[in-house]
């Protein structure tokens, strides 16, 4: 198969690695890729947001499959354009991707279909939002979300009315996230344990992927600002069989069924971020694509061919597929630039990559890297690497991941030291 992978982050690095192992693969191109992805794919110098150029390139090259990684081109309709051109494409239509592209839409969708989620209000006017946030009907802390895409950074937990009003006003002014903040969602803060649940859907048939757990805060102990994700592990120790059954019946089925009923059949991978509350699992958010860094721990655990699987999904053939997962565990530790998720330096040489990858069962997925004029791998993003390891259990996988992390260095490198530690402690109680 001749394949085009769209994107250039850690998610795409993991997918490129997986595709490279498939006996079906004849040629893999990646637009635009990064310094790690180029080990597995030929880089194509087209940005994911450049829809016209991507469509023209894909048609000219007559790819057998196009896999779209990031959310922005999905929301902009890249999958629609490619399918209209007759190309098999993995990724939902723009209409279906609205489940991620607009938090207001997703909340209202959940309300229409009886899907459990936090109570919420939607605002477009700062004065109206302020009156509500200062009223007696509001309990703090609460959550303020930018409606549109904000690279995982458009969610703020406001501890009191003053900070909530400031956040809402800042978002609605356009100063924080531009047009993405032109509408906001204000919702109650759910208490419990977060978990990540992924489902492949071809519009009719759904297949659950392995469970995993993400860490959003920048610092150990879940402190500091929210990020796009500082690490993850799989399987989740919090999603038991009964909770999974409840999620399947109360969230997954009505979501896939509801999207189809509204003329938005979902074909791709649906991420469901859930909070495991005392009242049962409740949906925090949807994503219309693979998570990052969750993909990095899901990819190595499948006992099968990811390329064949995503191709079957793109063609509406999941009914003929069964999934098998290795009994191993996996852990990913994100190595980030100093200052992330705020301002950070780029172009810093990275040392120790080869030494880290000499370790058995270790994969270093590149999220924000490039090569400088001297050919050295340098930092080019906030989240730079996703150091991933597999092991017989979480303890073994975690130890191996951090052993690899210790071999990699650059000026100002930052990572959390507690990824999966809470899961191991919880497992030890059982």
QUIPE-V385545 format. One record per residue. N is the residue number from 0. RES is the residue in one small letter. SS is DSSP state (helix for helix, strand for strand, loop for the rest). Layout:
n-><N:N>
res-><RES:RES>
ss-><SS:SS>
This chain:
n-><0:1:2:3:4:5:6:7:8:9:10:11:12:13:14:15:16:17:18:19:20:21:22:23:24:25:26:27:28:29:30:31:32:33:34:35:36:37:38:39:40:41:42:43:44:45:46:47:48:49:50:51:52:53:54:55:56:57:58:59:60:61:62:63:64:65:66:67:68:69:70:71:72:73:74:75:76:77:78:79:80:81:82:83:84:85:86:87:88:89:90:91:92:93:94:95:96:97:98:99:100:101:102:103:104:105:106:107:108:109:110:111:112:113:114:115:116:117:118:119:120:121:122:123:124:125:126:127:128:129:130:131:132:133:134:135:136:137:138:139:140:141:142:143:144:145:146:147:148:149:150:151:152:153:154:155:156:157:158:159:160:161:162:163:164:165:166:167:168:169:170:171:172:173:174:175:176:177:178:179:180:181:182:183:184:185:186:187:188:189:190:191:192:193:194:195:196:197:198:199:200:201:202:203:204:205:206:207:208:209:210:211:212:213:214:215:216:217:218:219:220:221:222:223:224:225:226:227:228:229:230:231:232:233:234:235:236:237:238:239:240:241:242:243:244:245:246:247:248:249:250:251:252:253:254:255:256:257:258:259:260:261:262:263:264:265:266:267:268:269:270:271:272:273:274:275:276:277:278:279:280:281:282:283:284:285:286:287:288:289:290:291:292:293:294:295:296:297:298:299:300:301:302:303:304:305:306:307:308:309:310:311:312:313:314:315:316:317:318:319:320:321:322:323:324:325:326:327:328:329:330:331:332:333:334:335:336:337:338:339:340:341:342:343:344:345:346:347:348:349:350:351:352:353:354:355:356:357:358:359:360:361:362:363:364:365:366:367:368:369:370:371:372:373:374:375:376:377:378:379:380:381:382:383:384:385:386:387:388:389:390:391:392:393:394:395:396:397:398:399:400:401:402:403:404:405:406:407:408:409:410:411:412:413:414:415:416:417:418:419:420:421:422:423:424:425:426:427:428:429>
res-><x:x:x:x:x:x:x:x:x:x:x:x:x:x:x:x:x:x:x:x:x:x:x:x:x:x:x:x:x:x:x:x:x:x:x:x:x:x:x:x:x:x:x:x:x:x:x:x:x:x:x:x:x:x:x:x:x:x:x:x:x:x:x:x:x:x:x:x:x:x:x:x:x:x:x:x:x:x:x:x:x:x:x:x:x:x:x:x:x:x:x:x:x:x:x:x:x:x:x:x:x:x:x:x:x:x:x:x:x:x:x:x:x:x:x:x:x:x:x:x:x:x:x:x:x:x:x:x:x:x:x:x:x:x:x:x:x:x:x:x:x:x:x:x:x:x:x:x:x:x:x:x:x:x:x:x:x:x:x:x:x:x:x:x:x:x:x:x:x:x:x:x:x:x:x:x:x:x:x:x:x:x:x:x:x:x:x:x:x:x:x:x:x:x:x:x:x:x:x:x:x:x:x:x:x:x:x:x:x:x:x:x:x:x:x:x:x:x:x:x:x:x:x:x:x:x:x:x:x:x:x:x:x:x:x:x:x:x:x:x:x:x:x:x:x:x:x:x:x:x:x:x:x:x:x:x:x:x:x:x:x:x:x:x:x:x:x:x:x:x:x:x:x:x:x:x:x:x:x:x:x:x:x:x:x:x:x:x:x:x:x:x:x:x:x:x:x:x:x:x:x:x:x:x:x:x:x:x:x:x:x:x:x:x:x:x:x:x:x:x:x:x:x:x:x:x:x:x:x:x:x:x:x:x:x:x:x:x:x:x:x:x:x:x:x:x:x:x:x:x:x:x:x:x:x:x:x:x:x:x:x:x:x:x:x:x:x:x:x:x:x:x:x:x:x:x:x:x:x:x:x:x:x:x:x:x:x:x:x:x:x:x:x:x:x:x:x:x:x:x:x:x:x:x:x:x:x:x:x:x:x:x:x:x:x:x:x:x:x:x:x:x:x:x:x:x:x:x:x:x>
ss-><loop:strand:strand:strand:strand:strand:strand:loop:loop:helix:helix:helix:helix:helix:helix:helix:helix:helix:helix:helix:loop:loop:loop:loop:loop:loop:strand:strand:strand:strand:strand:strand:loop:loop:loop:loop:helix:helix:helix:loop:loop:strand:strand:strand:loop:loop:loop:loop:loop:loop:helix:helix:helix:helix:helix:helix:helix:helix:helix:helix:helix:loop:loop:loop:strand:strand:strand:strand:loop:loop:helix:helix:helix:helix:helix:loop:loop:helix:helix:helix:helix:helix:helix:helix:loop:loop:loop:loop:strand:strand:loop:loop:loop:helix:helix:helix:helix:helix:helix:helix:helix:loop:helix:helix:helix:helix:helix:helix:helix:helix:helix:helix:loop:loop:loop:loop:strand:loop:loop:strand:strand:strand:strand:loop:loop:helix:helix:helix:helix:helix:helix:helix:helix:loop:loop:loop:loop:loop:loop:loop:loop:strand:strand:strand:strand:strand:loop:loop:loop:loop:loop:loop:loop:loop:strand:strand:strand:strand:loop:loop:helix:helix:helix:helix:helix:helix:helix:helix:helix:helix:helix:helix:loop:loop:loop:loop:loop:helix:helix:helix:helix:loop:loop:strand:strand:strand:strand:strand:loop:loop:loop:loop:strand:strand:strand:strand:strand:strand:strand:strand:strand:strand:loop:loop:loop:strand:strand:strand:loop:loop:loop:strand:strand:strand:loop:loop:strand:strand:strand:loop:loop:loop:strand:strand:strand:strand:loop:loop:loop:loop:strand:strand:strand:strand:loop:loop:loop:loop:loop:loop:helix:helix:helix:helix:helix:helix:helix:helix:helix:helix:helix:helix:helix:helix:helix:helix:helix:helix:helix:helix:helix:loop:loop:loop:loop:loop:strand:strand:strand:strand:strand:strand:strand:strand:strand:strand:strand:loop:loop:strand:strand:strand:strand:strand:strand:strand:strand:loop:loop:loop:loop:loop:loop:helix:helix:helix:helix:helix:helix:helix:helix:strand:loop:loop:loop:helix:helix:helix:helix:helix:helix:helix:helix:helix:loop:loop:loop:helix:helix:helix:loop:loop:loop:loop:strand:loop:loop:loop:strand:strand:strand:strand:strand:strand:strand:strand:loop:loop:loop:loop:loop:loop:loop:loop:loop:loop:loop:loop:strand:loop:strand:loop:helix:helix:helix:helix:helix:loop:loop:loop:loop:strand:strand:strand:strand:strand:loop:loop:strand:strand:strand:loop:loop:loop:loop:loop:strand:strand:strand:loop:loop:loop:strand:strand:strand:strand:strand:strand:strand:strand:strand:loop:loop:helix:helix:helix:helix:helix:helix:helix:helix:helix:helix:helix:helix:loop:loop:loop:strand:loop:loop:loop:loop:strand:loop:loop:loop:loop:loop:loop:helix:helix:helix:helix:helix:helix:helix:helix:loop:loop>
